[in-house]
């Protein structure tokens, strides 16, 4: 019993050290390093208020505002009288509201089908003004790229296997995140998660490994990760691309393009990281599923 107490005390001390490191990273403007340090602190001691608080600040610095607010709320639950946490929650909430207000004003409904419901906590797709200059064209990739697969079922009935090729040559981190989620080798897994959103002749979207309804997601890195590179354009059906709710907020959600025409409004906002090599018939089946009008959610699971 004494040894267990000593181990627990050591973990708390180490967590405090990591939380202090996160604070130093914030002061130096190194939010990604701060994310790593605060996440490590929470792995050692999930009751460390400062770790939750500082990870929330790091996430906010990387524009992952909803995740930031979630972490800050955890901190407030642990320390309801903490004024700094309350102030940070108010600031992040104001930024979220401002971001949504600006998006509504900018588009005034012209991209309603693409942007989804603003009532959602997390936006599966980022929608901003189209880029001034489109991407030049597909990147030539080698023939020996990593492949993985997803077994697809509809209402419990197996439909077949979707085989994808990952662009490990140009976006290795993004590709590795997807591969590990396919295999489940790092606990998180796509197994059981649905394609929760279908916009006919544009995309099918899935990969919410936490909430399974499009409002969640998690990466193998423990935190949302940066947009690795915008190289391949969204110019044909069958491309795999990361879904997000703003710059540098990638987790596990992804979409597969189903549009037969280029979609330049998705370029430079979503990282294309692979392509379907077998199973486009399954993608087309998903593309044709009837959906709810408000959320583009398939009526079948």
C-alpha positions, -999 to +999 in steps of 0.1 A: +000+000+000+028+024+008+045+016-025+013+024-043+010+057-025+046+066-035+039+057-071+008+079-071+027+107-056+054+104-082+028+105-110+013+136-095+047+153-093+055+144-129+022+156-140+028+189-124+062+192-141+046+185-175+018+210-168+045+236-159+063+227-192+030+234-210+028+268-194+064+276-206+055+264-241+025+288-242+047+317-232+071+308-260+043+305-285+049+268-290+013+255-287+020+221-303+047+213-277+024+226-250-003+202-262+021+173-260+032+183-225-003+189-211-016+157-226+013+138-210+004+154-177-032+143-180-022+107-188-004+108-154-030+126-134-064+132-149-073+155-120-047+181-127-066+213-132-037+232-146-031+205-172-067+207-184-065+245-184-033+247-203-042+221-228-074+241-234-053+272-240-030+253-264-059+240-284-074+275-286-041+288-299-043+261-327-079+272-334-094+239-321-120+260-303-146+234-295-120+209-281-105+238-262-138+246-246-143+210-237-109+208-219-116+241-201-150+228-189-131+198-175-109+222-156-139+241-143-156+209-131-125+201-110-122+237-098-155+256-100-142+288-084-112+292-108-117+326-124-090+322-150-107+291-163-141+308-164-126+338-183-109+314-208-142+296-214-160+329-220-133+340-244-133+307-264-171+306-265-171+342-279-146+332-306-168+302-315-199+324-318-180+350-338-166+323-362-201+310-368-216+345-372-190+354-398-195+322-417-233+328-418-228+363-430-203+353-456-223+326-472-259+336-464-270+301-471-253+296-505-232+267-491-258+253-467-256+219-481-218+218-477-215+234-443-241+212-426-260+223-395-246+252-375-264+237-344-236+211-343-208+216-318-182+206-344-183+214-381-173+183-401-162+204-431-145+238-431-162+263-454-145+295-463-143+315-495-129+295-524-091+299-529-080+324-555-057+300-573-067+263-576-042+236-570-023+227-602-033+191-604-028+156-590+006+148-575+024+117-592+026+090-565+047+058-566+031+024-571+042+008-538+022+029-513+006+014-482-029+000-485-055-007-459-092-015-458-126-009-443-153-036-442-186-019-448-220-030-437-255-016-441-280-022-412-258-050-401-256-067-435-220-068-449-217-050-482-180-056-489-145-043-485-133-008-493-095-009-501-077+024-500-042+035-509-025+061-486-003+089-498+025+081-474+050+097-498+035+132-493+015+132-461+030+104-439+015+116-406-020+119-419-017+086-437-004+069-405-032+083-384-057+067-408-039+034-411-037+029-373-074+038-369-081+011-396-060-016-378-070-005-342-034-011-331-034+020-309-068+013-292-087+039-312-105+022-341-129+029-370-146-004-362-182+002-355-182+039-366-207+048-393-206+070-424-227+096-406-231+121-434-239+118-471-241+147-496-251+131-528-227+135-557-203+154-534-190+132-505-196+105-479-182+112-445-173+090-415-147+084-389-162+098-357-145+072-334-158+088-302-194+101-306-202+082-338-225+110-349-202+136-365-197+157-334-166+139-322-133+124-333-098+116-320-064+111-335-036+086-326-015+116-315-039+124-286-047+159-299-060+175-332-031+177-356-020+202-382-028+203-419+002+184-432+002+196-468-023+207-495-009+190-526-036+168-543-067+187-554-103+174-549-107+168-586-123+133-590-143+107-572-128+083-547-103+106-530-098+104-492-096+137-474-096+149-438-127+165-424-122+193-399-138+224-384-110+248-393-073+250-399-051+224-381-080+206-364-076+171-379-087+141-358-102+109-372-131+121-394-126+118-431-146+119-463-145+102-497-153+124-527-182+113-550-183+143-573-175+137-609-164+174-613-136+192-594-144+207-560-118+236-557-137+250-527-123+221-507-087+226-518-063+242-493-088+235-465-088+197-464-058+174-467-062+148-495-043+117-481-053+087-502-076+072-528-100+042-532-084+015-552-111-012-548-147-008-537-160+023-555-193+004-560-196+005-522-190+043-522-216+047-548-241+027-527-234+050-498-237+080-520-272+070-531-286+064-495-316+085-486-308+110-459-324+135-435-328+169-450-313+189-422-282+170-413-275+148-445-276+118-422-283+084-438-316+069-427-298+035-427-268+027-404 
